[in-house]
């Protein structure tokens, strides 16, 4: 395997499958099987998951809700998704731990870096819920922060498109896909990979990001094996 320890970033919307809201058990099961495949090959896996399938703080703020209150609701949404993913993984026989940035001791461990790294060393999948624990920060920022803290080799951003394009491929048929691109060129071209805070943090720590289609079976294994799948952002 090219990568020994990865941070897999999944959006909350990815869990919806073909639904308009909530969690699709079939999609969860598919993801769990893909993750099991790489853990059995010795890859250490940490996961950060969004909450957009349930609630977004930004969306709430647009309709008059207090932004901080909305973001706290969004953090709880990521914990719900984390519990669902944990259940799906354990159903496949994968040992997991759910750690959250906000204390919910009855359902998850609080995030402790040393404990998270110990779990990873023992072959457990660690799911990080609750974002960074702070309002105004996205789960992309949480993904980069946790990846740096646990000394991950790479951030794998699983999406519904197969990489980074010059324009939105779902709206522009002339969009060109990049196989590799530098952090600097992403910023110069104004491409949307992550929010600016998360992207800059990754750039400053020289932590590569690979954007790939998580919904295609076998792609996760191909990425960690070093195959040219998706788009790699690097220095």
Backbone as CSV, one residue per row, in Angstrom:
resi,resn,N_x,N_y,N_z,CA_x,CA_y,CA_z,C_x,C_y,C_z
1,UNK,0.826,-1.187,0.000,0.000,0.000,0.000,0.873,1.254,0.000
2,UNK,0.492,2.232,-0.793,1.258,3.475,-0.849,1.127,4.263,0.440
3,UNK,-0.072,4.212,1.049,-0.325,4.980,2.267,-0.568,4.037,3.445
4,UNK,0.087,4.327,4.552,-0.051,3.504,5.755,-1.218,3.994,6.619
5,UNK,-1.349,5.321,6.734,-2.411,5.905,7.559,-3.122,6.996,6.774
6,UNK,-4.431,6.889,6.652,-5.191,7.855,5.861,-6.273,8.515,6.718
7,UNK,-6.663,9.714,6.277,-7.844,10.376,6.831,-8.852,10.449,5.693
8,UNK,-9.956,9.748,5.844,-11.007,9.731,4.829,-12.062,10.764,5.199
9,UNK,-12.279,11.726,4.311,-13.303,12.749,4.543,-14.531,12.425,3.699
10,UNK,-15.657,12.250,4.370,-16.912,11.965,3.687,-17.911,13.072,3.993
11,UNK,-18.650,13.491,2.991,-19.693,14.485,3.228,-20.928,13.794,3.785
12,UNK,-21.722,14.548,4.520,-22.977,13.985,5.013,-23.898,13.606,3.872
13,UNK,-23.872,14.431,2.813,-24.725,14.165,1.651,-24.412,12.823,1.012
14,UNK,-23.163,12.379,1.131,-22.773,11.089,0.543,-23.570,9.942,1.142
15,UNK,-23.994,10.099,2.394,-24.723,9.024,3.070,-26.180,8.936,2.636
16,UNK,-26.654,9.959,1.912,-28.054,9.957,1.493,-28.325,8.957,0.386
17,UNK,-27.281,8.576,-0.349,-27.507,7.713,-1.500,-28.416,8.410,-2.490
18,UNK,-29.495,7.765,-2.880,-30.454,8.372,-3.804,-31.619,9.059,-3.082
19,UNK,-31.511,9.158,-1.781,-32.567,9.804,-1.017,-32.395,11.326,-1.038
20,UNK,-33.416,12.016,-0.571,-33.361,13.472,-0.505,-32.901,13.960,0.863
21,UNK,-32.885,13.072,1.839,-32.580,13.468,3.207,-32.208,12.223,4.006
22,UNK,-31.403,12.406,5.037,-31.141,11.314,5.962,-30.045,10.357,5.522
23,UNK,-30.175,9.099,5.905,-29.124,8.100,5.728,-29.661,6.897,4.959
24,UNK,-28.924,6.491,3.934,-29.278,5.317,3.146,-28.474,4.117,3.666
25,UNK,-29.119,3.133,4.284,-28.401,1.976,4.835,-27.567,1.227,3.788
26,UNK,-28.055,1.186,2.557,-27.304,0.482,1.502,-25.996,1.204,1.196
27,UNK,-26.047,2.530,1.126,-24.826,3.292,0.871,-23.841,3.120,2.020
28,UNK,-24.339,3.136,3.239,-23.485,2.907,4.407,-22.799,1.551,4.327
29,UNK,-23.549,0.545,3.941,-23.009,-0.813,3.833,-21.922,-0.885,2.762
30,UNK,-22.144,-0.209,1.642,-21.145,-0.179,0.567,-19.848,0.457,1.047
31,UNK,-19.970,1.586,1.738,-18.788,2.264,2.270,-18.060,1.373,3.275
32,UNK,-18.830,0.710,4.131,-18.230,-0.148,5.144,-17.414,-1.274,4.508
33,UNK,-17.928,-1.864,3.442,-17.201,-2.934,2.749,-15.916,-2.419,2.114
34,UNK,-15.974,-1.216,1.531,-14.776,-0.622,0.929,-13.714,-0.343,1.989
35,UNK,-14.158,0.160,3.140,-13.230,0.468,4.220,-12.646,-0.822,4.805
36,UNK,-13.485,-1.848,4.937,-13.004,-3.135,5.443,-11.912,-3.705,4.544
37,UNK,-12.093,-3.541,3.242,-11.134,-4.067,2.267,-9.733,-3.518,2.500
38,UNK,-9.623,-2.230,2.807,-8.279,-1.652,2.986,-7.735,-1.885,4.388
39,UNK,-8.620,-1.976,5.388,-8.118,-2.246,6.738,-7.530,-3.650,6.820
40,UNK,-8.101,-4.582,6.055,-7.580,-5.953,6.053,-6.203,-6.046,5.413
41,UNK,-5.826,-4.997,4.666,-4.501,-4.943,4.050,-3.516,-4.139,4.896
42,UNK,-3.966,-3.750,6.091,-3.063,-3.074,7.023,-3.098,-1.561,7.006
43,UNK,-4.003,-0.976,6.229,-4.096,0.486,6.188,-4.827,0.969,7.437
44,UNK,-4.269,1.973,8.092,-4.892,2.566,9.278,-5.826,3.683,8.817
45,UNK,-7.087,3.617,9.267,-8.122,4.504,8.726,-8.763,5.361,9.814
46,UNK,-8.735,6.661,9.590,-9.506,7.600,10.404,-10.500,8.278,9.469
47,UNK,-11.650,8.643,9.996,-12.724,9.191,9.157,-13.309,10.443,9.802
48,UNK,-13.495,11.468,8.982,-14.266,12.643,9.396,-15.471,12.716,8.476
49,UNK,-16.638,12.899,9.069,-17.859,12.899,8.284,-18.646,14.180,8.537
50,UNK,-19.262,14.695,7.477,-20.061,15.907,7.592,-21.455,15.604,8.110
51,UNK,-22.297,16.636,8.140,-23.650,16.458,8.649,-24.720,17.055,7.760
52,UNK,-24.328,17.393,6.518,-25.233,18.103,5.616,-26.485,17.342,5.220
53,UNK,-26.484,16.044,5.400,-27.688,15.249,5.110,-28.762,15.425,6.181
54,UNK,-28.354,16.023,7.303,-29.293,16.222,8.413,-29.508,17.712,8.693
55,UNK,-28.412,18.446,8.862,-28.540,19.876,9.152,-27.232,20.603,8.861
56,UNK,-27.356,21.807,8.322,-26.209,22.686,8.090,-26.413,23.994,8.846
57,UNK,-25.426,24.369,9.649,-25.527,25.609,10.399,-25.643,26.831,9.513
58,UNK,-24.906,26.827,8.385,-24.948,27.955,7.456,-26.355,28.128,6.897
59,UNK,-26.985,27.017,6.546,-28.349,27.072,6.002,-29.322,27.623,7.035
60,UNK,-29.132,27.224,8.302,-29.991,27.730,9.360,-29.832,29.222,9.543
61,UNK,-28.564,29.698,9.463,-28.285,31.120,9.628,-28.941,31.947,8.533
62,UNK,-29.017,31.383,7.328,-29.644,32.089,6.202,-31.131,32.315,6.440
63,UNK,-31.722,31.513,7.306,-33.157,31.635,7.584,-33.413,32.242,8.961
64,UNK,-32.420,32.979,9.446,-32.622,33.735,10.675,-32.159,33.072,11.953
65,UNK,-31.689,31.836,11.874,-31.204,31.164,13.087,-29.849,31.720,13.493
66,UNK,-29.607,31.774,14.789,-28.293,32.166,15.291,-27.230,31.216,14.742
67,UNK,-26.159,31.768,14.164,-25.156,30.943,13.493,-24.480,29.961,14.450
68,UNK,-24.145,30.431,15.635,-23.475,29.546,16.591,-24.388,28.384,16.982
69,UNK,-25.656,28.713,17.242,-26.625,27.674,17.584,-26.772,26.667,16.440
70,UNK,-26.837,27.206,15.216,-26.957,26.346,14.044,-25.751,25.433,13.869
71,UNK,-24.559,25.986,14.100,-23.349,25.177,13.968,-23.290,24.071,15.022
72,UNK,-23.784,24.370,16.212,-23.831,23.327,17.240,-24.778,22.201,16.818
73,UNK,-25.884,22.558,16.185,-26.802,21.542,15.664,-26.115,20.721,14.575
74,UNK,-25.344,21.391,13.737,-24.597,20.696,12.695,-23.581,19.723,13.269
75,UNK,-22.926,20.107,14.367,-21.970,19.213,15.027,-22.672,17.944,15.507
76,UNK,-23.870,18.116,16.081,-24.623,16.947,16.539,-25.032,16.057,15.366
77,UNK,-25.306,16.680,14.217,-25.637,15.904,13.015,-24.469,15.015,12.602
78,UNK,-23.247,15.531,12.726,-22.078,14.714,12.357,-21.914,13.543,13.317
79,UNK,-22.315,13.741,14.575,-22.232,12.638,15.550,-23.248,11.552,15.193
80,UNK,-24.448,11.960,14.788,-25.455,10.991,14.346,-24.914,10.182,13.171
81,UNK,-24.307,10.855,12.202,-23.718,10.156,11.055,-22.579,9.243,11.496
82,UNK,-21.795,9.710,12.460,-20.693,8.898,12.965,-21.182,7.620,13.618
83,UNK,-22.262,7.728,14.380,-22.849,6.537,15.014,-23.372,5.557,13.964
84,UNK,-23.993,6.104,12.916,-24.520,5.245,11.848,-23.385,4.520,11.129
85,UNK,-22.310,5.250,10.837,-21.170,4.643,10.152,-20.476,3.628,11.059
86,UNK,-20.365,3.950,12.331,-19.771,3.011,13.288,-20.553,1.701,13.311
87,UNK,-21.863,1.801,13.338,-22.706,0.610,13.349,-22.517,-0.217,12.078
88,UNK,-22.439,0.471,10.925,-22.264,-0.228,9.652,-20.918,-0.939,9.603
89,UNK,-19.874,-0.294,10.109,-18.541,-0.894,10.109,-18.478,-2.099,11.046
90,UNK,-19.055,-1.947,12.231,-19.010,-3.053,13.195,-19.865,-4.228,12.729
91,UNK,-20.890,-3.930,11.938,-21.706,-4.987,11.355,-20.884,-5.850,10.396
92,UNK,-19.809,-5.254,9.837,-18.909,-5.992,8.929,-17.720,-6.583,9.681
93,UNK,-17.740,-6.473,11.009,-16.672,-7.069,11.800,-15.460,-6.184,12.001
94,UNK,-15.612,-4.876,11.769,-14.495,-3.943,11.911,-14.568,-3.272,13.276
95,UNK,-13.485,-3.337,14.032,-13.444,-2.671,15.328,-13.302,-1.163,15.122
96,UNK,-14.137,-0.395,15.812,-14.125,1.059,15.626,-14.177,1.786,16.959
97,UNK,-13.820,3.049,16.896,-14.021,3.970,18.009,-14.555,5.275,17.430
98,UNK,-15.558,5.834,18.090,-16.088,7.142,17.715,-15.609,8.144,18.753
99,UNK,-14.901,9.171,18.290,-14.436,10.236,19.174,-15.074,11.551,18.738
100,UNK,-15.495,12.334,19.692,-16.159,13.588,19.351,-15.435,14.781,19.969
101,UNK,-15.545,15.921,19.264,-14.914,17.152,19.727,-15.738,17.823,20.821
102,UNK,-17.003,17.424,20.947,-17.842,17.880,22.053,-18.173,16.650,22.899
103,UNK,-18.197,16.816,24.206,-18.338,15.652,25.081,-19.764,15.107,25.079
104,UNK,-19.882,13.845,24.672,-21.136,13.095,24.759,-20.736,11.719,25.271
105,UNK,-20.344,11.672,26.534,-19.686,10.492,27.091,-20.506,9.216,27.004
106,UNK,-21.826,9.357,26.957,-22.670,8.162,26.927,-22.607,7.433,25.585
107,UNK,-22.208,8.126,24.528,-22.225,7.490,23.204,-20.867,7.472,22.505
108,UNK,-19.922,8.289,22.973,-18.635,8.364,22.273,-17.525,8.830,23.210
109,UNK,-16.298,8.516,22.844,-15.147,9.016,23.593,-14.912,10.486,23.245
110,UNK,-14.380,11.272,24.177,-13.932,12.613,23.793,-12.665,12.486,22.947
111,UNK,-12.430,13.450,22.066,-11.221,13.375,21.245,-9.989,13.597,22.109
112,UNK,-9.129,12.590,22.117,-7.821,12.685,22.766,-6.814,12.149,21.754
113,UNK,-5.883,12.996,21.360,-4.967,12.635,20.273,-4.224,11.330,20.540
114,UNK,-3.634,11.194,21.705,-2.858,9.991,22.015,-3.728,8.735,21.963
115,UNK,-4.965,8.880,22.435,-5.872,7.733,22.432,-6.238,7.361,20.996
116,UNK,-6.499,8.394,20.177,-6.840,8.145,18.772,-5.707,7.411,18.063
117,UNK,-4.476,7.858,18.295,-3.329,7.224,17.640,-3.118,5.802,18.149
118,UNK,-3.404,5.577,19.429,-3.301,4.223,19.985,-4.315,3.295,19.327
119,UNK,-5.540,3.786,19.140,-6.567,2.980,18.461,-6.113,2.625,17.043
120,UNK,-5.583,3.607,16.332,-5.139,3.373,14.955,-4.014,2.342,14.914
121,UNK,-3.087,2.448,15.853,-1.977,1.490,15.914,-2.462,0.066,16.161
122,UNK,-3.624,-0.050,16.814,-4.198,-1.367,17.108,-5.120,-1.861,15.995
123,UNK,-5.189,-1.103,14.908,-5.977,-1.543,13.763,-7.441,-1.164,13.810
124,UNK,-7.820,-0.315,14.748,-9.212,0.125,14.829,-9.449,1.319,13.904
125,UNK,-10.639,1.379,13.344,-11.035,2.543,12.566,-11.537,3.601,13.543
126,UNK,-11.020,4.809,13.421,-11.415,5.893,14.318,-12.254,6.905,13.543
127,UNK,-13.465,7.147,14.019,-14.366,8.122,13.407,-14.376,9.368,14.289
128,UNK,-14.127,10.520,13.672,-14.128,11.775,14.413,-15.431,12.520,14.133
129,UNK,-16.222,12.759,15.175,-17.474,13.483,15.032,-17.401,14.836,15.719
130,UNK,-18.394,15.669,15.473,-18.463,16.963,16.139,-17.610,18.044,15.523
131,UNK,-17.092,17.799,14.318,-16.249,18.805,13.661,-15.030,19.127,14.501
132,UNK,-14.683,20.427,14.582,-13.566,20.854,15.441,-14.054,21.142,16.854
133,UNK,-15.391,21.160,17.022,-15.957,21.529,18.309,-16.205,23.019,18.423
134,UNK,-15.884,23.745,17.353,-16.044,25.195,17.347,-16.974,25.639,16.228
135,UNK,-17.833,26.635,16.484,-18.668,27.165,15.401,-17.808,27.892,14.373
136,UNK,-18.345,28.078,13.193,-17.689,28.783,12.085,-16.599,27.970,11.398
137,UNK,-16.352,26.758,11.854,-15.360,25.903,11.199,-16.063,24.707,10.570
138,UNK,-15.726,24.409,9.327,-16.373,23.327,8.594,-15.769,21.971,8.959
139,UNK,-16.424,20.927,8.486,-15.857,19.587,8.701,-14.648,19.353,7.798
140,UNK,-14.490,20.146,6.730,-13.243,20.096,5.961,-12.078,20.537,6.835
141,UNK,-12.287,21.615,7.599,-11.245,22.081,8.521,-10.965,21.026,9.579
142,UNK,-12.026,20.382,10.070,-11.851,19.311,11.051,-11.032,18.170,10.465
143,UNK,-11.297,17.833,9.203,-10.583,16.731,8.551,-9.090,17.026,8.456
144,UNK,-8.754,18.233,8.027,-7.338,18.599,7.897,-6.672,18.645,9.268
145,UNK,-7.350,19.246,10.232,-6.796,19.341,11.583,-6.530,17.970,12.174
146,UNK,-7.508,17.080,12.091,-7.327,15.732,12.652,-6.249,14.951,11.887
147,UNK,-6.195,15.138,10.578,-5.177,14.445,9.781,-3.772,14.850,10.213
148,UNK,-3.593,16.132,10.470,-2.290,16.625,10.924,-1.982,16.068,12.310
149,UNK,-2.979,16.089,13.179,-2.770,15.642,14.554,-2.411,14.165,14.637
150,UNK,-3.037,13.342,13.817,-2.760,11.896,13.892,-1.625,11.478,12.952
151,UNK,-1.034,12.480,12.283,0.103,12.240,11.380,-0.277,11.327,10.218
152,UNK,-1.425,11.609,9.624,-1.867,10.851,8.448,-0.968,11.167,7.255
153,UNK,-0.854,10.215,6.345,-0.036,10.402,5.143,-0.750,11.241,4.097
154,UNK,-2.083,11.213,4.129,-2.855,11.856,3.062,-4.298,12.046,3.528
155,UNK,-4.965,13.036,2.935,-6.401,13.189,3.124,-7.079,12.696,1.855
156,UNK,-7.990,11.761,1.995,-8.759,11.268,0.860,-10.161,11.847,0.956
157,UNK,-10.491,12.712,0.020,-11.814,13.337,0.038,-12.729,12.592,-0.929
158,UNK,-13.603,11.767,-0.357,-14.527,10.992,-1.181,-15.735,11.823,-1.572
159,UNK,-15.962,11.953,-2.869,-17.059,12.776,-3.372,-17.863,11.975,-4.396
160,UNK,-18.782,12.660,-5.075,-19.563,11.985,-6.123,-19.005,12.270,-7.515
161,UNK,-17.930,13.060,-7.589,-17.244,13.278,-8.872,-15.865,12.643,-8.795
162,UNK,-15.272,12.376,-9.958,-14.039,11.589,-9.976,-12.768,12.423,-9.941
163,UNK,-12.836,13.636,-9.401,-11.636,14.449,-9.283,-11.951,15.932,-9.333
164,UNK,-10.910,16.718,-9.541,-11.046,18.176,-9.623,-11.056,18.582,-11.092
165,UNK,-12.020,19.403,-11.447,-12.175,19.863,-12.832,-11.986,21.378,-12.933
166,UNK,-11.748,21.841,-14.138,-11.594,23.279,-14.385,-12.904,24.026,-14.176
167,UNK,-14.016,23.295,-14.234,-15.345,23.847,-13.974,-16.213,22.702,-13.474
168,UNK,-17.429,23.003,-13.090,-18.333,21.967,-12.590,-18.715,21.027,-13.734
169,UNK,-18.256,19.767,-13.706,-18.532,18.838,-14.813,-20.018,18.514,-14.972
170,UNK,-20.795,18.741,-13.922,-22.230,18.467,-13.992,-22.979,19.601,-14.703
171,UNK,-22.288,20.746,-14.840,-22.914,21.900,-15.487,-22.210,22.327,-16.773
172,UNK,-20.929,21.984,-16.893,-20.125,22.420,-18.044,-19.483,21.211,-18.721
173,UNK,-19.943,20.888,-19.920,-19.441,19.703,-20.640,-18.000,19.874,-21.124
174,UNK,-17.494,21.112,-21.123,-16.119,21.363,-21.580,-15.110,21.322,-20.426
175,UNK,-15.584,21.025,-19.233,-14.698,20.994,-18.056,-13.603,19.943,-18.230
176,UNK,-12.393,20.300,-17.848,-11.226,19.424,-17.987,-10.791,18.929,-16.616
177,UNK,-10.539,17.629,-16.505,-10.121,17.034,-15.230,-8.604,17.118,-15.070
178,UNK,-8.176,17.420,-13.845,-6.754,17.433,-13.514,-6.392,16.119,-12.827
179,UNK,-5.293,15.490,-13.267,-4.805,14.295,-12.584,-3.979,14.680,-11.367
180,UNK,-3.192,15.739,-11.534,-2.403,16.300,-10.439,-2.421,17.815,-10.558
181,UNK,-2.369,18.475,-9.418,-2.341,19.935,-9.427,-1.719,20.397,-8.115
182,UNK,-1.027,21.531,-8.143,-0.390,22.041,-6.936,-1.381,22.880,-6.131
183,UNK,-1.070,23.045,-4.855,-1.897,23.910,-4.011,-1.969,25.313,-4.614
184,UNK,-0.819,25.793,-5.075,-0.736,27.142,-5.633,-1.647,27.299,-6.842
185,UNK,-1.639,26.313,-7.738,-2.460,26.405,-8.947,-3.953,26.326,-8.635
186,UNK,-4.311,25.558,-7.608,-5.719,25.505,-7.203,-6.199,26.894,-6.807
187,UNK,-5.368,27.593,-6.050,-5.734,28.941,-5.600,-5.744,29.927,-6.762
188,UNK,-4.756,29.823,-7.648,-4.675,30.741,-8.792,-5.860,30.571,-9.735
189,UNK,-6.284,29.327,-9.922,-7.390,29.043,-10.838,-8.760,29.200,-10.168
190,UNK,-8.755,29.442,-8.852,-10.015,29.610,-8.135,-10.850,28.341,-8.074
191,UNK,-10.187,27.192,-8.016,-10.903,25.913,-7.983,-11.382,25.616,-6.564
192,UNK,-12.515,24.969,-6.458,-13.102,24.669,-5.159,-12.773,23.229,-4.776
193,UNK,-11.889,23.067,-3.812,-11.530,21.746,-3.310,-12.047,21.591,-1.883
194,UNK,-11.679,22.555,-1.064,-12.145,22.650,0.318,-12.350,24.132,0.609
195,UNK,-12.889,24.435,1.774,-12.970,25.851,2.129,-11.557,26.386,2.351
196,UNK,-11.398,27.697,2.254,-10.070,28.316,2.262,-9.286,28.004,3.529
197,UNK,-9.938,28.016,4.676,-9.250,27.743,5.946,-8.647,26.343,5.941
198,UNK,-9.452,25.367,5.556,-8.984,23.983,5.529,-7.874,23.793,4.505
199,UNK,-8.072,24.366,3.326,-7.104,24.188,2.243,-5.755,24.795,2.600
200,UNK,-5.783,25.998,3.186,-4.544,26.668,3.572,-3.810,25.889,4.651
201,UNK,-4.554,25.344,5.605,-3.946,24.546,6.670,-3.252,23.314,6.096
202,UNK,-3.882,22.691,5.126,-3.282,21.524,4.470,-2.024,21.924,3.704
203,UNK,-2.107,23.051,3.005,-0.965,23.550,2.235,0.224,23.866,3.133
204,UNK,-0.034,24.542,4.240,1.047,24.945,5.145,1.738,23.742,5.779
205,UNK,0.996,22.646,5.918,1.576,21.446,6.524,1.991,20.405,5.489
206,UNK,1.936,20.804,4.209,2.360,19.948,3.097,1.683,18.579,3.154
207,UNK,0.395,18.622,3.456,-0.401,17.392,3.553,-1.193,17.217,2.254
208,UNK,-0.867,16.206,1.455,-1.561,16.036,0.169,-3.033,15.681,0.333
209,UNK,-3.812,16.099,-0.656,-5.244,15.819,-0.694,-5.541,15.081,-1.994
210,UNK,-6.289,14.006,-1.931,-6.735,13.321,-3.141,-8.261,13.354,-3.172
211,UNK,-8.801,13.921,-4.241,-10.251,13.982,-4.435,-10.626,12.871,-5.410
212,UNK,-11.572,12.010,-5.018,-11.923,10.873,-5.858,-13.390,10.519,-5.688
213,UNK,-13.888,9.674,-6.582,-15.279,9.221,-6.536,-15.393,8.042,-5.580
214,UNK,-15.967,8.297,-4.411,-16.097,7.250,-3.392,-17.224,6.284,-3.721
215,UNK,-18.110,6.690,-4.604,-19.290,5.866,-4.877,-19.027,4.745,-5.882
216,UNK,-17.842,4.723,-6.460,-17.483,3.651,-7.395,-16.734,2.568,-6.621
217,UNK,-17.294,1.397,-6.584,-16.717,0.309,-5.788,-15.280,0.009,-6.218
218,UNK,-14.420,-0.136,-5.224,-13.021,-0.461,-5.492,-12.116,0.744,-5.602
219,UNK,-12.692,1.952,-5.707,-11.858,3.152,-5.874,-11.004,3.446,-4.647
220,UNK,-11.549,3.207,-3.472,-10.786,3.481,-2.254,-9.533,2.630,-2.203
221,UNK,-9.667,1.363,-2.543,-8.513,0.462,-2.585,-7.497,0.931,-3.622
222,UNK,-7.984,1.355,-4.774,-7.084,1.830,-5.829,-6.294,3.053,-5.391
223,UNK,-6.970,3.964,-4.684,-6.299,5.188,-4.226,-5.187,4.861,-3.243
224,UNK,-5.483,4.039,-2.227,-4.463,3.745,-1.220,-3.358,2.852,-1.783
225,UNK,-3.641,2.195,-2.902,-2.617,1.372,-3.562,-1.690,2.220,-4.424
226,UNK,-2.071,3.484,-4.640,-1.226,4.376,-5.427,-1.634,4.507,-6.875
227,UNK,-2.775,3.916,-7.253,-3.229,4.061,-8.637,-3.675,5.496,-8.891
228,UNK,-3.585,5.895,-10.162,-3.903,7.270,-10.528,-5.428,7.448,-10.650
229,UNK,-6.067,7.519,-9.492,-7.512,7.687,-9.440,-7.805,9.078,-8.878
230,UNK,-8.714,9.789,-9.473,-9.071,11.118,-8.976,-8.016,12.157,-9.275
231,UNK,-7.916,13.143,-8.397,-6.952,14.234,-8.555,-6.158,14.396,-7.281
232,UNK,-4.834,14.455,-7.415,-3.971,14.679,-6.254,-3.546,16.128,-6.194
233,UNK,-3.747,16.741,-5.030,-3.274,18.106,-4.786,-2.051,17.997,-3.874
234,UNK,-0.955,18.532,-4.330,0.294,18.419,-3.568,1.133,19.662,-3.791
235,UNK,2.244,19.752,-3.043,3.134,20.904,-3.192,3.867,20.849,-4.521
